[in-house]
C-alpha cells in the first residue's frame, strides 16, 4: 500500500467517535495540505472499519457528507455519525462548530 494512503489511515484512526475531520484537515495532518482529493481516494480504497479506519468520520469542510460509493452513500454515513452522537445543522451537513476534531 502507498505510504500516503497509510499515513491517511493512521490519522483517520485517531479521530474519536463523536467527532469529524475534513478531507483538507486530514491532508494537512499527513503533510500534504493541497491533497484533500487524494485523501478521498485513499479512503475510498481503505479497508474500512474492519481494519479500524473510521472513514465515515471524514466529511467535506462545509460539513457535507460523501456522495457516491463511499460507505454505501451519504445515508449510511449519516446513520453511522448519528449513532456516535454527531450533531447536524441541517439534513445534509454536520455541525462543524460542534463536532470538529482538534488534532
trRosetta pair geometry for C-beta under 8 A, 3 or more apart (Angstrom, degrees):
i j d omega theta_ij theta_ji phi_ij phi_ji
1 5 5.2 -104 169 80 102 128
1 6 5.6 119 108 -55 116 97
2 5 4.4 91 68 4 92 105
2 6 7.0 -163 94 -6 49 85
2 42 7.8 -112 72 -106 117 100
3 6 5.4 -52 -146 39 39 115
3 7 6.3 44 153 -23 68 101
4 7 5.7 -54 -151 34 31 112
4 8 6.5 34 150 -20 64 104
4 30 6.9 91 -155 152 68 140
4 32 6.9 24 -139 -23 112 155
4 35 7.7 -85 -164 148 132 156
4 38 6.7 -34 150 148 139 128
4 42 6.7 -126 121 -80 88 133
5 8 5.6 -53 -152 34 33 114
5 9 6.4 32 152 -19 66 104
5 42 4.3 180 -122 -133 74 105
5 45 6.6 -52 -134 82 137 122
5 46 7.5 -176 -173 -85 103 76
6 9 5.6 -51 -147 36 33 112
6 10 6.4 37 153 -22 64 104
7 10 5.7 -52 -148 33 32 113
7 11 6.6 30 154 -15 64 103
7 30 4.2 112 133 -142 119 114
7 31 7.5 -58 170 28 154 98
8 11 6.0 -59 -153 37 31 107
8 12 6.2 25 155 -16 67 111
8 26 6.1 56 -142 160 82 121
8 30 5.7 -33 -74 -62 59 155
8 39 5.4 168 -128 -132 129 74
8 42 4.1 80 61 118 161 157
8 43 6.9 -114 148 -54 132 75
8 46 7.9 -116 106 -79 113 118
9 12 5.7 -58 -142 41 31 109
9 13 6.2 39 156 -27 65 104
9 42 7.1 -130 -44 160 78 117
9 46 6.0 152 -96 -126 104 114
9 51 7.7 -26 -162 116 134 118
9 53 4.9 -58 -143 -105 92 124
10 13 5.8 -50 -150 29 28 115
10 14 7.2 29 151 -21 57 104
11 14 5.8 -61 -165 28 37 113
11 15 7.6 46 144 -34 65 91
11 21 7.8 -101 145 87 105 168
11 26 5.3 144 108 -145 138 84
11 29 4.8 123 -130 107 142 130
11 30 5.7 -102 -23 -59 141 92
11 103 7.5 -15 -156 -115 98 147
12 15 5.8 -34 -161 5 46 114
12 21 7.5 -139 -111 48 65 131
12 26 6.4 15 -67 -124 84 133
12 43 7.0 132 -81 -98 161 103
12 46 7.7 -49 67 -112 157 160
12 53 5.4 46 98 -158 126 80
12 54 6.3 -164 157 58 94 65
12 55 6.5 12 180 -90 149 51
12 57 6.9 147 -163 67 86 107
12 58 6.2 -50 -119 -46 112 122
13 52 5.4 37 -123 136 110 101
13 53 6.0 -61 -69 -102 83 55
13 54 7.2 119 -110 13 40 85
14 103 7.0 70 113 -122 132 100
15 19 5.6 -144 -176 93 84 102
15 20 7.0 34 -173 -130 135 24
15 21 5.3 -118 -99 -8 131 113
15 54 6.2 -127 72 74 105 118
15 57 4.4 168 115 123 141 145
15 58 7.4 -174 -15 -62 167 74
15 101 5.0 -103 -134 -58 85 167
16 19 5.0 59 65 21 78 121
16 101 6.8 152 31 -116 78 116
17 54 7.7 -132 -83 -136 67 168
17 57 7.9 -114 -107 -87 38 132
17 84 4.4 -138 -172 -146 88 118
17 85 8.0 68 147 36 92 90
18 84 4.9 -142 -63 154 53 95
18 85 5.2 -5 -112 70 99 95
18 86 6.0 177 -146 -69 40 69
18 99 6.9 -132 159 -138 59 95
19 57 6.7 41 92 -161 61 121
19 86 7.5 -173 -58 -100 9 101
19 99 5.7 175 -128 179 44 72
19 100 6.9 18 -161 144 89 15
19 101 3.9 93 155 -76 127 90
20 57 5.1 -159 -114 -173 62 67
20 58 6.9 157 -165 -95 84 20
20 59 5.1 9 175 9 137 113
20 63 7.8 96 90 -128 150 70
20 81 7.1 5 -69 -128 120 124
20 86 6.2 67 -34 -135 110 138
20 94 5.4 15 23 151 159 167
20 96 7.4 -86 76 -112 116 68
20 99 5.3 42 17 129 96 109
20 100 6.4 -56 71 -106 75 43
20 101 6.3 -157 75 -14 21 96
21 25 4.6 -126 -176 85 95 131
21 26 5.5 106 124 -53 128 88
21 29 7.9 -29 -171 -3 149 142
21 57 6.5 46 18 134 80 92
21 58 5.6 -27 73 -109 82 71
21 59 7.7 150 78 29 33 70
21 100 7.2 83 -101 -157 47 69
21 101 4.8 -49 -65 44 89 118
21 103 7.4 39 -106 -42 132 111
22 25 4.4 101 53 1 80 102
22 26 7.2 -145 92 -2 45 82
22 36 7.5 -25 140 -135 91 124
22 58 7.1 83 -161 -162 14 72
22 59 6.2 -55 -105 79 58 64
22 60 6.4 19 -142 171 94 21
22 61 4.3 46 -141 -87 151 63
22 96 7.7 19 -56 -128 108 126
22 100 7.8 -16 -22 -128 91 103
23 26 5.9 -55 -153 36 32 110
23 27 6.4 36 149 -22 65 106
23 36 4.0 90 122 -168 104 94
23 37 7.4 65 153 -64 141 27
23 39 4.6 165 -162 78 84 130
23 40 5.7 -6 -129 -51 140 88
23 58 6.0 83 -75 171 64 111
23 59 7.8 -115 -26 95 79 21
23 60 6.5 -13 5 -106 108 48
23 61 7.4 -84 39 -41 79 78
24 27 5.4 -51 -147 35 35 115
24 28 6.4 36 154 -19 66 101
24 33 7.5 35 -170 -165 81 64
24 36 4.3 -29 -78 -87 63 129
24 39 7.9 -150 -62 20 23 147
24 61 5.6 5 20 -67 125 117
25 28 5.8 -52 -150 34 32 110
25 29 6.4 29 153 -18 64 108
25 61 7.8 138 -23 -99 93 87
25 101 7.7 144 133 68 152 93
25 103 7.3 152 168 -3 110 124
26 29 5.6 -58 -148 39 32 112
26 30 6.5 19 158 -10 67 107
26 36 7.6 107 59 -124 87 68
26 39 4.8 119 91 -141 121 146
26 58 6.1 -12 -29 -123 143 125
27 30 6.2 -65 -149 41 29 100
27 32 5.1 -86 -170 89 82 81
27 33 5.7 110 123 -131 100 23
27 34 7.1 -148 153 39 140 12
27 35 4.6 175 -144 69 120 73
27 36 4.7 -93 -20 -75 145 56
27 38 7.2 101 -109 58 110 92
27 39 5.0 -107 -63 -37 86 126
28 31 7.8 47 179 -69 32 18
28 32 7.8 -118 -82 66 22 42
28 33 4.6 40 -99 -106 73 82
29 103 5.6 -3 -103 96 133 173
30 35 7.8 -75 76 72 115 125
30 39 7.6 160 19 -92 136 103
32 35 3.8 -15 140 23 116 134
32 38 6.9 -50 127 65 144 134
35 38 4.1 -32 178 34 99 121
35 39 6.4 116 121 -28 81 82
36 39 5.4 -45 -157 25 39 117
36 40 7.0 43 146 -18 63 98
37 40 5.5 -49 -162 30 39 116
37 41 6.8 42 142 -20 66 99
38 41 5.2 -42 -149 31 44 116
38 42 6.4 47 150 -21 67 100
39 42 5.6 -53 -151 35 33 113
39 43 6.4 29 153 -16 66 106
39 58 7.1 -141 146 -175 118 150
40 43 5.8 -56 -144 39 31 107
40 44 6.2 35 155 -23 65 105
40 66 7.5 160 -135 -121 102 117
40 70 7.9 -73 -160 -76 88 141
41 44 5.7 -54 -149 33 30 113
41 45 6.5 13 156 -5 64 111
42 45 6.1 -71 -152 46 29 101
42 46 6.4 52 147 -56 65 95
43 46 5.1 -27 -147 -8 39 124
43 53 7.6 -171 -130 153 73 123
43 55 4.5 132 -164 -137 107 115
43 58 6.0 -125 -93 56 159 146
43 66 8.0 -125 108 -93 136 157
43 70 6.9 31 119 -131 108 119
44 69 6.9 68 -143 83 104 111
44 70 6.0 -82 -100 -88 79 91
46 51 7.3 -144 169 61 86 123
46 53 4.6 -120 173 109 134 154
46 55 5.5 165 58 -66 144 127
47 50 5.9 -97 152 71 97 91
47 51 3.5 49 93 6 132 137
47 53 6.1 113 62 19 76 126
48 51 6.5 96 62 28 44 87
48 53 5.8 -108 -133 68 9 98
48 55 6.0 -62 -117 5 66 121
49 52 7.0 43 -161 -84 41 17
49 53 6.8 -113 -73 61 30 55
49 54 6.2 50 -97 -95 83 59
49 55 7.8 -104 -46 16 71 84
54 57 4.7 39 122 -1 108 117
55 58 6.0 -55 -168 25 53 109
55 70 7.0 -131 140 -167 128 102
55 71 6.4 -162 97 -66 110 103
56 71 5.3 97 -89 -110 91 147
56 76 7.8 -106 -109 123 125 82
56 77 4.8 -178 -141 -137 93 76
56 80 4.3 -22 164 96 166 144
56 81 6.2 -149 150 -53 109 82
57 81 7.3 139 -97 -99 56 92
57 84 7.9 -29 -90 61 100 167
57 101 7.6 47 164 -28 118 136
58 66 7.6 44 93 -45 82 122
59 63 5.8 17 131 -151 140 32
59 64 6.5 166 179 75 101 34
59 65 5.9 -53 -127 -99 102 46
59 66 7.2 -125 -119 -32 55 76
59 94 5.4 149 29 14 175 134
59 96 7.9 -139 84 -87 128 98
60 63 6.9 -38 75 39 76 16
60 64 4.5 -6 46 58 124 86
60 65 7.6 -87 8 -25 95 8
60 66 7.7 148 -32 -73 89 56
61 96 7.6 42 178 -112 47 157
62 93 6.4 -63 135 -131 82 121
62 96 7.4 -122 -176 -27 21 142
63 88 7.8 141 163 -138 125 67
63 89 6.7 50 118 20 165 114
63 93 3.8 71 103 -173 115 85
63 94 4.0 -145 -159 56 96 70
63 95 6.8 56 -132 -57 149 11
63 96 4.6 -124 -70 -41 107 100
64 92 5.9 5 -127 146 82 96
64 93 5.5 -39 -75 -99 58 79
64 94 7.9 -137 -47 12 13 79
65 74 4.0 115 103 -137 129 101
65 77 4.9 154 -162 91 123 136
65 78 6.0 -63 -77 -59 160 87
65 92 6.6 -117 12 -169 100 70
65 93 7.9 -143 -20 -95 77 36
65 94 7.5 109 -65 -26 80 96
66 70 3.9 -43 132 78 138 146
66 71 6.4 108 69 17 125 112
66 74 6.4 -178 73 -85 48 77
66 77 5.9 136 42 -59 91 163
67 70 7.3 73 72 33 23 107
67 73 7.2 2 -157 -145 45 66
67 74 5.8 -19 -97 -40 54 112
68 73 7.2 -161 86 -104 17 64
69 72 7.9 -6 -176 -81 45 20
69 73 7.6 -35 -123 -63 14 62
70 73 7.4 117 69 -78 59 20
70 77 7.0 24 117 -60 97 130
71 74 7.9 79 74 -86 115 25
71 76 4.9 -166 139 94 93 113
71 77 4.4 91 91 -68 153 88
71 80 7.0 -101 -168 7 134 144
72 75 7.5 -74 115 68 93 84
72 76 3.7 53 77 -2 112 159
72 77 7.7 176 60 -33 77 71
73 76 5.6 98 61 11 69 98
73 77 7.2 -131 108 -2 37 94
74 77 5.3 -55 -143 41 39 115
74 78 6.0 43 158 -24 71 104
74 92 7.3 9 165 -139 145 86
75 78 5.8 -53 -148 34 28 111
75 79 6.5 30 153 -19 62 105
76 79 5.6 -52 -150 34 33 113
76 80 6.4 33 153 -19 65 106
77 80 5.8 -57 -151 36 31 112
77 81 6.4 26 153 -15 66 108
78 81 5.7 -58 -147 39 32 109
78 82 6.1 32 155 -19 67 107
78 88 7.5 18 -146 -73 104 142
79 82 5.8 -56 -145 38 28 110
79 83 6.4 35 154 -24 63 105
80 83 5.7 -51 -152 31 30 116
80 84 6.9 17 152 -8 61 107
81 84 5.8 -65 -155 43 36 104
81 86 3.9 -55 174 46 95 137
81 88 7.9 97 111 -60 127 99
81 94 6.6 -92 175 -96 156 115
82 85 7.5 44 -173 -79 37 21
82 86 6.5 -85 -75 53 32 81
82 88 7.7 -31 -83 -21 93 115
86 94 5.8 -36 160 -134 119 110
86 95 7.9 176 168 38 73 82
86 99 5.0 67 -147 -136 85 154
87 94 7.3 101 85 -162 49 66
87 95 4.4 -18 101 26 98 129
87 98 5.1 -18 55 96 126 146
87 99 5.9 -175 40 -44 77 120
88 91 7.0 55 146 -113 141 11
88 92 7.8 124 -165 43 125 14
88 93 6.3 125 -162 81 84 47
88 94 5.8 -69 -106 -107 65 37
88 95 6.1 167 -144 -23 10 84
89 93 5.2 -35 52 94 98 104
89 94 7.3 47 2 127 86 19
89 95 4.4 122 -50 -88 88 79
89 96 8.0 -43 -18 7 128 67
90 93 5.3 38 46 35 89 98
93 96 7.9 -55 167 -23 97 92
94 99 5.6 -90 170 63 111 139
95 98 4.1 17 116 30 119 115
95 99 5.6 102 77 1 76 104
96 99 6.5 -78 -120 57 24 81
96 100 5.0 43 -176 -55 70 107
97 100 7.0 -11 -107 -1 12 110
